[in-house]
Amino acid sequence: MDSFRQDLQYAFRYLRKHPGFAAIAAATVALGIGATTAIFSAVDGVLLKGLPYPDSEQLVRVWTTNLPAGVEQGDFSPTEIFDYREQSQAFRDFAAFFPYDVTFTDDDGTAQKIPAAAVSVNIFEMMGAVPHLGRFFTEEDAELTQQGSFRIVLGHAVWQKLYSGDPDIIGTSIMAEGLSIEVIGIAPPGFEFPRKAVAWGPFPINATQPRQGRFLNVVARMNEGVPLETARSDLQVIATRLEQEFPESNRNIGVTMETLHRTIVGDLRPALLILLGASAVLLLIASVNVANLLLTRGAARATEIAVRTAVGAGRARIIRQLLTESIALASIGALGGLALAVGLLKGIHFFTPVEMDLLDQAVIDGRVLLFTLGATGAAGLLFGMFPALAAGTPDLRSALGEGAKGSGGRGGANVRNALVTLELALAVVLVLEAGLLVKSFRNLAAENPGFDPSNSLVAELSLPFASYADSTAIADFYERYFERLSASPGVQSVSAISSLPFGPMLDFRVPIFVRDREPLQQGSEPQAFLRQVSPNFFQNMRIPLLGGRDLERTDRRGSPPVVVVNQAFKRLLFPDEDPIGEYLHQLPTGFGPLGTYPGEQEAEIVGLVEDFKFSSLAEAPEPAVFFVHNQAPFRRMTLIVRAHGEPLQLAQTVRDDLAALDPTIATGRVATFETVIAGSYASKRFAVILLTAFAFVAPVLAAIGIYGVIGFSVQQRTNEMAIRMALGAESGSIVQLIMTHGLKLAGVGVAVGLFGGWAAARITASQMYGTSARDPLMFVMVAVGLTIVALLATTVPAIRASRIPPAAVLKPD
């Protein structure tokens, strides 16, 4: 212990005596440690920590499938959930939820919309929640809801915000959706399931409801110790049994599942893993850079090491001393790295879009500090290993010889060259992958969605159940609101749709039946999304009409039902025919609490529109059928308001016109349409921004490393250069000699880096869009760019070598 304390004291004393060297090396380490710590904190908060529910690894999301119809993740009917709950052996329970928004009305009549969900009564118990106040739902509560007596559980944050945390609210009634609803409980702080839901109403799950009415999301809890594959097999057995027992409703209906954690994390997972790998490469580059600095410093300390060896210091003691200095240097850098990581995290939190709120869980806590400690130790050992081994066996004769320059020997030069080549290779890999992802992101962002989102404001609306109980009331309100808003200053046009492209998806996908066509085997019918739109929707969105006519205001309830279909629908059902004039039947036009249960309709296809994208710019458009809203009224609609100028300036106009017609209705999210679309690729943008920053730093570090190695080489070869020039060598030949050395290092480093990038392409291939992960042009550009960087870093030492005055160098001592 005493000897270690002496080594540590000597290490810090040495670093204090060489503050310039210590500052440069520590700053380099801080850069790598800071970036890696910040990204690891995000990975830890989002990917490694479990969800905030007891035994969260047992929770899974479950979907139905219908592969012949192209459905990979469909919803359940209440009866199917009941079946799975009764028959499963691998699961403790199944629960259902249906997200929607609830409008709360204050005593002064002010309306406010909050995220909510209709849930099965067992969902709180499944998620391990304990009431903060009151109680959660019972089956009786669900039955009373069906009879028109409503109960609600409030989230803790909403209870604090809207009702000042009043504990006496339990058992009293509040106004929501125009209804008097009894508050029976307050959820614990932080409980929000499904994501962002902060109010809940009960929904019954029993075997008395139609099997075909699939509209519920399902979460399930596996029994303790049950592997995922066993749980999947259990679900498949039940799905097969239901298909055999109920062929009319369950033919081809399978089931799939995924862990709840992976479902919630979604696209953030690959983005964070790529960034973690990139930050690790950056830390490795920084460590190699510091190793070269230490090797250079070690050559200058050759005499000191030789003296210590000559007076009896063993090889192990020398190595231990130098490794201690490296660890001390890494520790100083780690302190700066932690400060940098805190700053990076603040920047990440500040610029994180609402779609990536999971990153709010990224914090510097004990787990992250432990990681930083490990990374610091690993980096210190890594960049200290080479100098320590090189100095552990000094050449006493040359080191102690009169006039020795401490050249460090050919072996030391080879190690320095190898390290700077590795550093450049790592920089090539990082820049190459960043360049490919940037190109992919630009391709994705430039993808045409099939409509014009410019100068458009979107606003979510949902009409209260009590005030708008029937189709006529819903249709009349929206028609009056559209007319009023269209006449407001600054408004160019107004339209609406039941499920906004790139917004929250309502997965109303139904089987399609065509009149006078041979019916397909039941369960194998082609499927399409159903959307309700206002009459001028396609015109307002600048979506071209390719055939037939548009939906019109004269298409009202009481007139013959009509629909418009897209090109994907035509390709699916009428690849070689004109769909105009064909009739679709058994089309459901009411969707539970969001519609008004008008039953099924037969509708004529009167128009064909160009495809446009709904959920992702990277996905192909899916078949869709568009009802005119007046014929199939829907409570929940999203406005698209096209402005003459800046669309956000119309936000207050949208709210004021709404309040003038009905102050009990509140808007949900209000944003520009372009912001909504950008949110669909927010995780990719986040990864690209940080990866680009890393890719900018990596070549800079590599250039510094090359500059240091070449500069030190020139310094050690001063006499040689002077002799060459004294014998008649011109400055140009000296420059060429040094530049050739730098070019050799660059060539090897770039070649190795390109090979590494080729191998790394397998990891990032899934994240590419519109480009190959092995794009030859990008490989050439990166190779040329990094070679130029290496040559520029070599230029200054080369010019300096060409200006060495032979007389001053070769004069007698």
KOLGUFI-628659 format. One record per residue: y negated, z, x negated of N, C-alpha, C in turn. Coordinates in steps of 0.1 Angstrom, whole numbers, plus 5000, padded with zeros to 4 digits. Layout:
// residues N
YZXYZXYZX ...
This chain:
// residues 813
501250004992500050005000498750004991 498850084980497650094971497449954965 498449884961498349754955497749654965 498149664978497649574988496149604990 495749734990494349764992493549714980 494149714968493449664957493249514958 494349444962494249304964493249264974 493149344985492149314996490749334991 490549444984489249474978488849364969 489749314960489449214951489049084958 489849054969489648934976488248924982 487849034988486449034994485349044984 485649104972484649104961484548964956 485648884955485548754950484748664960 485048674973484348594983482848634983 482448754980481048794980480348724968 481148714957480548654945480348504946 481048444956480948294958480648274973 479448304977479148294991479148154997 478648064988478647924993480047874997 480947894987482347854989482947925002 482748055002483248135013482648085027 481348055027480748015040481347885045 481447785035482047655039483447665044 484247735037485647755040485847825054 485047935055485148015067484747935079 483647855078483147775089484147675093 484847615083485947515086487047585094 487447705090488547775097488047815111 486847855112486247895125486347785135 486047665130486047545139487447525145 488447525136489847515141490247625150 490047745146490447865153489747875167 488447845167487647845179488147745190 488447625185488847525195490247555200 491147605191492547635195492547755204 491747855201491747975210491247945224 490147865224489547835237490547755246 491247655240492147575248493447665251 493847745242494947835245494647925257 493447975257493048065268493147995282 492847865282492947785294494447765297 495247735287496647715289497347845294 496947955288497548085292497148115306 495848095310495448135323495948055334 496147925331496547825341498147805341 498647795329500147755328501047865325 500647955317501648055312501648185321 500548225326500548345334501048305348 501748395354502348365367501248375378 501548325390500648335401500348475405 499248505411498948645415499748695427 501048675426501948725437503148795430 503748895436504848965430506048865428 506648865417507848775414507548635418 506348585413505948455417506848345413 507648365403508548265398509648225409 509748315419510748285430510148195441 508848175440508148095451508247945448 508547875459508647725457507947665469 507447535467507047455478508147355482 508347335495509447255500508847145509 509347025507508946905515510146835521 509946765532510946675537510746535530 511846455530511746325524512346225534 511946105533512545995540512345865531 513345855521513145765511513245615516 514045585526513945445531512645405537 511845505542510545485547509445505537 509845545525508845565514508145705515 508745805521508145935522508846025512 508046065502508646155491508246295493 507146325500506746465502506146475516 507046495526506546505540506546645545 506046665557505946795563507146825572 507246955577508347005585507847025599 508747015608508547065622508847205623 508347285632508647425633510147455635 510747365643512247385645513047365632 512647265624513347255611513147375602 512047435602511847555594512747665599 512847675612513747775618515147755613 515547625613516947595609517147635594 516247595586516447625572516447785569 515547845577515547995575516848055580 517448005590518748065595519948025587 519947905580521147855574521147875559 520047905553520047905538520748025532 521448005521522048115514521248145501 520448055496519848075483518448125485 517848125497516448165499516448295508 515448375504515148495512514448465525 513548365524512748335536511948205534 511548145546510748035546509448065554 508348015550507048045558506347905559 505447895569504747775571503247805572 502447695569501047705569500447565572 499247575578498547445582497047475579 496547415568495147445564494147385574 493047455577492047395585490747475583 489647435588488447515587488047585600 487547705599487147785611485647805611 484947785622483547805623483247945629 482648025621482248165626480848165631 480548235641479248245647478748385646 477548405639476948535638476348575652 475948705652475248755664473948675667 473348625657472048545660472348395663 473648365663474048225667474148135655 474048185643474148095631475648065629 475947945627477347905625477647885610 478847925606479247905592480747865591 481047765584482447715583483047775570 484347825572485047875561486447825561 487147815549488547765549489447865555 490347815563491347905570492747835570 493647905577494947845578495647905590 496447825597497347875607498647905599 499248015601500448055593501548115601 502748115596503848185603503648335600 504148415608503748565607504348625595 505348565588506048625577505348585564 504248515564503748455551503248565542 502548665548501948775540503048855532 504148885540505248965534505848875523 506048745525506648665515505848655502 504448655504503648645492503348785486 503948885491503849025486502449085488 501749045499500449095502500549225510 499649325507499649445515498249455521 498149485534496749485540495849585533 494549535531493549625527493149725538 493049665550492749745562493649685573 493949775583494649715595496049675592 496449565598497849515596497849365596 499049315593499249165594499949135607 500249005609500748955621502248995624 502448995637503849015642504148895651 505448885655505848775664505148775677 504848905681504048915694502648855693 502048865681500748805679500848655681 501848595675502048455676502248405690 502948485698503248455712501948465720 501148565717499948585725498948475722 498948425709498148305706498448185715 499748165717500148055725499648075740 499448195743499048225757497448235758 496748215747495348215748494648345744 495448435738494848565733494948565718 493848555711493748525697493548645688 494248645677494148745667493848675653 493248755644492848695631492948795620 493348755608493248835596492148775588 491248855583490148815575490348835560 489948745552489948765537488948875533 489248935522488449045517486949005515 486848885508485548835504484648795517 485348735527484648705539484248825547 485048925547484749055553483549115547 483449115534482349175527481049095529 481148955529480048875530479448865544 480348845554479848825568479748955576 480449055572480549175580480249305572 479649285560479249395551480249495548 481549455549482649545546482749655556 482449635568482449735578483949765582 484449885579485849915583486149925598 485049945605485249955620485449825627 485449715619485649585625487149575630 488049645624489449635629489549675644 490149595652490249615666489149565674 488049515668486949455675487149305675 486249235683486349095684485149025678 485348905672484348825666484348685672 483348615671483248475676483648375665 484648305668485048195659485648075667 485247955664485647835671485247855686 484147925688483747945702484648035710 485548105704486448195711486248345706 486548435715486548575711487948605705 487848645692489148665685489148815679 490248875681490349015677490749025662 490049095654490349115640491349235639 492549195634493649305633493849345618 493249275608493549315595492649255585 492549315573491749255561492749245550 492749115544493649095533493249165521 494149185511493749255499492749165490 491949225482490949145474491649035465 491148915465491648815457492748735464 493248775475494348705482493748575489 494248465485493748335491494948245491 495748235502496848145503496848085517 497047955518496947855507495647855500 495547785489494347795480493047785488 492147885486490847895491490747945506 491947955512491948005526491548155526 490548185535490048325536490048375550 490848315559491048365572492348305577 493048375586494348335590494648365605 495248265611495748285625497248265626 497948325635499348325636499848195643 501048145638501648025644503148055646 503748035658505148065660506047965654 507148015648508247935643509547965651 509947875659511147895667511847755669 512947765676513747645678513447575691 512347595697512047535710511047415710 510647385698509647285696510247145692 509647035694510246905691510546895676 511646835673512046815659511246715652 510746615659510046505653508546545649 508046645655506646685653506446755639 506446675628506346735615504946745610 504346865610502946875605502747005597 503747075594503647205587504047205573 503247265564503547285550504447405549 505347405539506347505538506347565524 506347695523506547775511507747865513 508547875503509847955504509948045492 510748155494511048245483512548245481 512948215468514348215465514848365463 516148385465516748515462516648535448 516548665444516448705430517648645422 517348585410518348535402518948405405 518448335416518948205420518248095411 519048015404518447905396517847805405 516847725400516247625408517247515413 518147475404519147375408520047425419 520447555419521247605430520447605443 519147635442518347635454518247495459 518047395451517947255455519247215462 520347255456521647215462521847275476 521347405477521447465490520647395501 519447355497518547275507519247145510 519747075501520446945504521546955513 522347065512523447085521522947105535 521847185537521347205550520747075556 520046995547519546865552520646775557 521746765549522846675553523446725566 523546855568524146915580523246875592 521846895590520946865601520946715605 521146625595521146485597522446445605 523546515603524746485610524646545624 524046655626523946725639522946665648 521846615642520646565650520346425644 521146325646520846195640519646125646 519246155658518046095664516746135657 516746265653515446305647515546325632 516746335626516846375612517646275604 517746145609518446045601517546015589 518146015577517445985564516446095560 516446205568515446315564516146405554 515646395542516146485531515146595528 515246655517514446765513514246775498 513146815493512846835479512046955477 511947005465511247125462510647125448 509647215446509147235433508547375432 508447435420507947565420506447565425 506047675431504747685437503747675425 504047735414503047735403502847585398 503847505396503647375392502947285402 503147315415502447245426500947275426 500647405424499247435424498547385412 499147385400498547345388498347195388 499247115393499146975395498746895382 497746815383497346725371496746805360 496446935361495947005350496947035339 498247035343499247065333499246965321 499446835324499446735313498146735305 497046755312495746755305495646875295 496046985300495947105291496847095279 498047045282499047035271498646935260 498046825265497446735255496346795247 495446875254494346935247494847045237 495947115241496447215232497047155220 497747045221498246975210497146915201 496046865207494946815199494246925192 494047045198493447155191494247205180 495547205181496447245171496347145159 496247015162496046915151494746945144 493646975152492347005146492447125137 493147225141493347345133494147315120 495147225121495847185109494947105100 494147015105493246945096492247045089 491747135097490847235090491547315080 492847355082493647425072493847345060 494147215061494447135050493147115042 491947105049490747095042490447225034 490647335039490447465032491447475020 492647425022493647425011493147344999 492547225002491947144992490847214985 489947284993488947364987489447474977 490547534982491047644974491747584961 492447464963493047404951491947374941 490847314946489747284937489147414930 489047514938488547644933489547704923 490847684926491947734917491947664904 491547534903491547464891490347524882 489247564889488147624882488447764877 489447824884489847964880491047974871 491347854865492547844857492547954846 491347964839491248054828491448194833 490848234844490948364850492448404852 493148304859494548324862495348344849 495048254839495748264827495548394819 494348444819494048574813494848684820 494848684833495648784840497148774838 497648654836499048634833499348684819 498448654810498548694796498648844794 497948914802497849064800498949134809 499849054815501049114821501149094836 500249034843500449014857501548914860 502448954868503648864871503248754881 504148654882503948544891503748584905 504648674909504648724923503248794926 502748874916501448944919500348844920 500348734912499348634912499348564926 500548524930500648454943500248554955 500648674954500248774964498748794965 498048794953496648814953495948694959 496348574956495748454961496048434976 497248474981497448474995496648575003 496448684997495548785003494148735004 493648664994492348604995492248505006 493348425008493448325019493448395032 494148495034494248565047492848635050 492248685039490848745041489848635046 489948525039489148405043489348365057 490648355061491048315074490548415085 490548545081490148655090488648635093 487848615082486448595084486148475093 486948365090486748245099487148275113 488248355115488648385129487648465137 486848545130485748615137484748515143 484348415134483448315139484148225149 485448205148486248125157486248185171 486348325171486348395184484948375191 483948385183482548365189482448225194 482948125187482947985191483747965204 484948035204485848025216485148075228 484448185227483648245238482648145243 481948085234480947985238481547865244 482647815239483347705245483847735259 484347855261484847885274483647895284 482547945280481447955289481047805293 481047715283480747575286481747515295 483047545293484047495302483847545316 483647675318483447735331482147675338 481147655330479947605336480047455341 480747375333480847235336482147205344 482947305347484247275354483847235369 484347125374484047085388484847175397 484447175410485147265420486647225421 486947105418488347065420489247125409 488647185399489447245388489147395387 488947465398488647605398489647695392 490947645390491947715383491547755369 490647675363490147715349489347835349 488947885360488248015361489048125355 490448105355491348205350491448215335 490748125328490748115314489848225308 490348325302489548435297490048475283 489248545275489648595262490148735265 491448755266492048885269493048925257 493849025259494749075249495748965244 496248895254497248785251496548675242 495348645245494648535237494348595224 493948715223493648775210494848785201 495948815207497248815200497548675194 497348575203497548435198496648405187 495348445188494348415177494748485164 495348605165495748675154496948595147 497848555155498948475150498448345143 497548275150497048145145496348175132 495548285131494848315119495748335107 496848415110497748445099498448315095 498848235104499548105101498648015093 497448005097496447915090496247965076 496048105075495748165062496948135052 498148155057499348135049499447985045 499147895055499247755053498347705042 497047735044496147685034496047765021 496647885021496747955009498047935001 499047875007500347855001500247764988 499647644990499547544980498747594967 497547654969496847704958497647814951 498247904959498948014953500147974945 500847874950502047824942501547744930 500447674931499947594920499447694909 498847804913498247894903499347994898 500448004904501448104900502148074887 502047944882502647904870501647834861 500647914856499547844848500047794834 499347694829499547644816498647724807 499147824800498347914792497647844781 498347754774497747684763496447614767 496647524777495447444781494347534788 494847634795493847724802493047804793 493647854782492947944773492447864760 492747734760492347664748490847644748 490347634736488847624734488347494741 487347514749486747404755487447354767 488447424772489247374783488347354795 488647254803487847224815488547284827 489747334826490447374838490747254847 491347154842491547044849492547054861 493347154860494247174871495547094869 495547004859496746924856497046814866 497946724862498346614870499046664883 499846774882500546824894499546874904 498446944900497446984909496746874916 496446764908495746644914496646584924 497946574921498846514931498946594944 498946724943498946804955497646784963 496546774956495246754963495246624970 495746524963495746384969496746384981 497846454980498746454991498146525004 497446635001496846705012495746625019 494946555011493846485017494446355025 495546305020496246195027496746255041 497346365040497846425053496746455062 495646505057494446535065493946405072 493846295065493446175071494446115081 495746135078496746095088496646165101 496446295100496246375112495046335120 493946305113492746255119492946125126 493746035120494045905126494845925139 495846015139496546045152495646095163 494746195159493946255169492946155175 492246075166491345975170492045865178 493145825174493945725181494245765196 494845885197495145925211493945945219 492846005213491646015220491045885225 491145785216490645645219491445585231 492745605230493545545241493245615254 493145745254492845815267491445785272 490545775263489145735267489145595274 489945505268490045365273490745375287 491745455288492445465300491545525311 490745625307489845695317488845595322 488245515312487245415316487845315326 489045275323489745175332489845245346 490245365347490445435359489145455367 488145505360486845525366486145395371 486545285364485945155368486745085379 487945145383488745085393488045075406 488144965413487444935426488245015437 487645105444488345175454488645095467 487944975467488044895479486944905489 486044995486484845015495483645045486 482545055492481245085484480845225487 480945325478480545455480479145485476 478445395471477045415467476145455478 475145535475474145585484474645645497 475845705496476545765507476745915506 476445985517476646125517477846155527 478746245523479846285532479646425536 480046455549479946585554481046615563 481746725561482946755570482546835582 483146795594482846855606484146895613 484047005621485247035630484647105642 485047055654484447105666485247225671 484547325676485247445681486247415693 487347485693488347465704487847495718 487147605719486747645732485747555739 484747505731483647425736484047275738 485147235730485547095730487047085733 487347125745488847135748489547005752 488746905755489446785760488846665752 489546545754489146425746487746375750 487346385762486046335767484946415760 485046545759484046625753483946595738 485046575731485046545717484346415715 484846315722484246175720482746175723 482346235734480946235738480046305728 480546415722479746485712479546395700 480546345694480446255682479546135685 479646075697478845955700477345995700 477046105706475646155707475146185693 475946255685475546295672475346175663 476246075663476045955655474745885659 474445875672473245805676472045875671 472046015672470846085668470646075653 471746095645471646085631471245945626 471745845632471445705628469945675630 469345745639467845725642466945805633 467545895624466745985616466245905604 465045945599464445885588465245885575 465345775568466145765556467645735558 468045725570469445695573469645545576 470545485568470745345570471845315581 472945395580474045385590474945505589 475645525599476545645600477945605605 478945655599480345635604481145755601 482445755605483245875604484745835603 485545925597486945905596487646045597 488846045602489546175604490046225590 490346145581490746195567490046105557 489146165550488246095541489046045528 488845915525489445875512489045965500 489946005492489746095481489346235485 489346265498489046405502490346475505 490246595512491446665517492246575526 493546555522494446455530495046525542 495046455553495846495565496946395565 498146435562499246345560499946315573 499146245582499746195594500346065593 501546065588502345935586503445935597 503545825604504445815615505245685614 506445685620507245555621506545455629 506645325626506045215633507045135640 506745115653507645035662506844915667 507344795666506644675671507344625683 506544595693507044545706507844415704 508944405712509744285712510444255698 510644355690511344345678512644425678 513644375672514844445671514644585665 514944695671514744825665515644845653 515044905642515744935631516645055633 517545075624518345205625517445325625 517645405635516745515637516645605624 515445635620515245715608514845625596 515045495598514745395587513545315590 512745345601511645265605510545275594 509845165591508745165582507645265587 506945335578505945435582504545395577 503545445584502145415580501345535583 500245555577499245655580498445615592 498145715600497245695612495945765608 494845685611493445745609492645705621 491845805625490745775635489445745628 488845635633487545595627486545565637 485245575634484245535643484145385644 483545325654483545185656483045105644 481945155637481345085626481845125613 482945185612483445245599483545145588 484245035591484544935581483244865576 482344835586481044775582480244875573 480244995577479445095569480045115555 481345105554482045125541482044995533 481544885538481544755532483044705529 483944735539485344685537485444555545 485844445538485844315545486844305556 486444245567487444205578488044075574 489344075574490043945569490543865581 490643925593491143855604490943925617 490843855628490643925641489243975642 489144095649487744155651487744295647 486544355646486444495642486544585654 486744715652486644805663485244815668 485044825681483744815687483544935697 482244955700481845075709482445055723 482744935726483344905740484744945740 485344975729486745025729486745175731 486845205744486745345748487945395756 488045515759489145565767489045505781 490145455785490245375798490345225795 489845185784490045035780491345025772 491844905771493144885764493044935750 494045015746494045075732494244965722 493444975711493444875701493444945687 493944875677494044925663493744815654 493244855642493044765630494044815620 494644715612495644755602495144695589 495644745578495244695564496244595559 495944545547496844445541498144505537 498244625533499544685529500444695542 499844725553500544725566501144585569 500344485567500744345569501944305560 501744345547502844315537504144385541 504044495547505244575550505944515563 505144485573505844445586505644295589 504544235584504344095588504044015575 504944015566504643945553504343795554 504943735564504743585565504143555579 503643655586503043625599501643685601 501043645611499643695614499943815624 499443935620499744055629498844055641 497743985641496743985652497443945665 497244035675497844015688499244085690 499744135679501044205680500744345686 501744405692501644535698502444645691 501844755688502644875683502744975694 503945035695504145135706504745255700 504745365708505145495704504145555693 502945515694501945565684501445705689 501645815682501045935686499545935683 498745985692497245985690496646125691 497546225692497046365692497846435681 497146525674497746595663497546745664 498346805672498246955673496846995677 496447105670495147165673493947075670 494146975661493046885658492746775668 493746745676493646645686493646705700 494046625710494046685724495346645731 496446615724497746595730497746485740 497246365738497246265748498646195749 499546235740500846165741500846045732 501845955735502045835727501345715735 500945615727500245505732500845375727 500645265734500845135729499545075726 499445005715498044955711498244815705 497244725708497244595702496544585689 497144515680496444495667495444385669 494144425667493044325669492344285657 492644355645491944325633492744355621 492444285610493044305597491944325587 492044435579491044465569491644465555 490744455545491144455531491644595528 492544605519493044735514491944815507 492044945509491245035501492045155498 491645225488492445335483492145475490 493145565491492845685498492945805489 494045825481494245955474493945945460 494045825454493845815439493545675435 492645665426492245525421493445465414 494445545409495545485402496645445411 496645485424497745445433497445325441 498445255444498345135453498045175467 497245105475496945135489498245145497 498345235506499545245515499245185529 500245155536500045095549499345195558 498345145566497545235574497245165587 497145245598496745205611495545285615 494445215620493245275623492945265638 492845385645492445395659490945405659 490345355670488945385672488845525678 487945605672487845745676487645765691 486945685698486745695712488045695720 489045625715490245615722491345725718 491045785707491945895702491145995695 490346075703489346165698490046275689 489346315679489846405668488746505666 489146635666488046735664487546735650 488446715640487946725626487646585621 486446555617486046425612485146445600 485046345591484146355580483146235582 481846275581480846175583480646105569 480245975570479845895559478445845562 477345905556476045865560475445785548 475145655551474545575540473045585541 472445615530471045635529470245515523 469045515527468145415521467745455506 467745585504467445625490468445725485 468045835480468945935474469746005485 471045995485471846045497471746205499 471646275488471546425489470346475497 469246385497468046425504468346425519 469446375524469746375538470646495542 471046575533471846685536471246775547 470046815545469346895555469246825569 468946695568468846615580470146625588 471346605581472646615587472846755594 472346865588472546995594471547015605 470346975604469346985614469746915627 470146795626470546715637471746775644 472646835636473846895642473447025649 472547105644472047225650471347195663 470647085663469847045675470747015687 471946965684472946935695473747055698 474247125688475047245690475047335678 474247445679474147535667475447615664 476447605672477647675669478647595660 478147475657478947385648478347395634 479247415624478747415610479347305602 478647255592479247155583480047225573 481147155568481847205557481247145544 482047095535481547045523480546925525 479446925519478446815519478246775504 478546645502478346595488478246445489 477846385477477846235477479246185476 479446065481480746005481481245985467 480345945458480745925444481146055438 480646165441481046295436482446325441 482746295454484146315459485146235451 484846105449485746015442485946065427 484846105421484946165407485846285407 485846365417486646485418488146445417 488546325421489946295421490546275407 489646245398490146235384489346335375 489046455381488346555373489046605361 490446625363491246685352491246585340 491346455343491346355333490046355325 488946355333487546355327487446485318 487846595322487846715315488546705301 489746645302490546635290489946535280 489346425286488746315278487546375270 486746455277485446505271485846595259 486746685261487146775250487846705239 488746615243489446535233488546455224 487546395231486546315223485846405213 485446525217484746615208485646645196 486946675199487846695188488046575179 488046455185488246335177487046305169 485846355173484646335165484646425153 485146555155485146645144486246615133 487346565138488446535129488146445117 487546325120487146235109486046305099 485246385105484146445097484846545087 485846625092486546705083487346625073 487946515077488746435068487746375057 486646335061485646275052485246385042 485046505046484646615037485746635027 487046635032488146655023488246545013 488046415017488146305007486946314997 485846345002484646364993484946474983 485446584987485746694978486746654968 487846594972488946554962488446454952 487746344957487246244948486146304939 485246384945484246444937484746534926 485746614929486346694919487046614908 487746504913488446414903487446354893 486246314898485246264890484746364880 484546484885484146594876485146624865 486446614868487446644858487546534848 487146414853487346294844485946244838 485046344837483746314831483846244817 484646314809484746264795485346124795 486346104803486945964804485945864808 485145894819484145794824483045764813 482745874806481745854795482245764784 483445794780484045704770484145564774 484645544787484645404792483345334791 482245404795480945344795480445324781 480745424772480345404758481045284751 482245254756482945134750482545004757 481545014766481044884772481344864787 482044964793482344944808481044944816 480944854825479744844833479844944845 478744974851478645074862479545024874 479544894876480344834887481744864886 482244854873483744874871484145024873 483145114870483445254872483445284887 482545224895482545234909483745184915 484245064910485445004915486645094912 486645154901487845244897487945354907 486745424910486745534919487045494933 486445384937486645334951488145294953 488745234943490145194944491045324946 490745424939491445554941491245604955 490045604960489845644974490445554984 490445424981491145324990492645344991 493245384980494645414980494945534989 494145634987494345754995494245725010 493145645013492845605027494045515032 494545425024495545335029496845415033 497245505024498445585027498245675039 497045735040496745825051496745755064 496045645064495945565077497345515081 498145465071499445415075500345525081 500345635075501145745080500545795094 499245795095498645825108498945735119 498945605116499345505126500745515130 501645545121503045575125503145695134 502445805130502445925138501845895152 500745815153500245775166501245695174 501945605168502945525175504045625181 504445725173505445825179504745905190 503545945188502846035198502645965211 502645825210502345745223503345775234 504545825230505545855240505145975248 504346065242503946185249502746155259 501846065255500746035263500845915272 501945845271502145725279501945745294 502445855299502345885313500845905318 499945925309498545955312497745825311 498345715308497545595306497445515319 496345455320496045365332495345235327 495945125330495344995327495344965312 496145045304496245015290497545065285 498045005274499345055268499045165259 499945265258499845375249500045325234 500445205233500545145219499645015219 498445025224497544915224497244865210 497644745206497444705192495944695188 495044655197493644655194493144795190 493544895198493045025195493645075181 494845045178495445075165494645015154 494244885156493544815145492144885144 491444905155490144965155490045105148 491045185151491145315145491445305130 492345215127492745205113491445155104 490745055110489545005103488445115102 488245185114487245285114487445405105 488745455104488945565095489045525081 489345395078489345345064487845345060 486945295068485545295065485045435063 485445525071485045665069485445715055 486745685052487245725039486445665027 486145535028485445465018483945515017 483345545028482045605028482045745021 483045825023483145955017483445935002 483945824998484245804983483045744976 482045684984480945614977480045704969 479745814974478745904967479345944953 480646004953481246034940481345914931 481645794936481745674928480445644921 479345644929478045614924477645714913 477945844916477645944907478345924894 479645884895480345864882479745744874 479245644881478745534874477345564867 476745674870475545714864475645824853 476845854849477045954839476545904826 475645974819475045934806476045964795 476645864788477645894778477145984767 475945964763475446034751475346184754 474946224767474846364770476246424771 477246354775478546404777479346414764 479146314755480046304743479346374731 478146424732477446484721478246614716 478246644704479046754699478646884705 479546984708479247114713478447194703 
